[in-house]
């Protein structure tokens, strides 16, 4: 199984360790890791050049090195610390820079067959709300199987996390890995409905550009073809 881990911080804190704990539950896994902002240290400029042509993004090379791995992966693991009840700024920047992957723009067919897990930790509260920033993005990418895990570790770093808490997290990752291995991704009604709405938008020329409509036409999605079949 090809696994890609995208970490919303450069240092290896509590959330990173939980992400690796999960990834290591798959003995046949080929794991690739990316760290933000180390591997993508930019904010979206709102220039819309990527809407017309992906390669025209000023940060295309760095972004593409991550997204090529994402497209090839079977399992995506996102980790982010909780900053003010939300994902880290570098993770939000990554989300902004990949907005063309959303179903409202140029969705990738490969996303509709992937599994994804979003993990976050906080010293106190907020981890469960932080994961929502990423789970929403993954849904609009078309990912059909998404699991979220947020936990208060009551510590400033992994070394300070109690043995009891680590044991609970380890047991939780065992259960989560088991579910992931057993579950086959299946595109649900909500995803199909949103995709249908975006399709109608393109058919009626309500999209952001002619390039996007051309993309949908090339993929056959304005006809009977769908990315999940």
Number of C-alpha atoms within 10 A of each C-alpha: 12 16 24 26 26 24 28 27 21 14 12 13 17 24 27 26 13 22 22 16 16 21 22 16 15 17 8 10 15 13 17 16 15 19 21 22 19 14 16 22 14 17 16 17 12 10 10 15 13 18 19 15 11 16 13 14 20 15 18 15 13 13 18 16 13 19 16 10 18 22 16 14 22 18 24 25 23 25 31 32 28 27 15 13 17 21 23 22 17 22 25 18 18 21 19 15 21 17 19 19 20 19 20 20 22 19 21 17 17 17 24 22 19 23 24 25 24 25 27 31 28 25 17 13 17 21 27 21 16 27 27 18 18 24 20 12 17 24 20 20 25 27 26 22 21 20 15 19 19 23 19 17 23 16 15 13 14 17 10 11 16 12 10 9 14 15 11 11 18 15 12 15 20 14 12 17 18 13 12 18 11 8 10 13 16 14 18 12 9 11 18 14 11 16 21 16 14 18 22 14 15 24 16 10 13 13 17 15 14 13 15 21 23 14 17 18 15 10 15 13 18 18 11 6 11 15 17 14 8
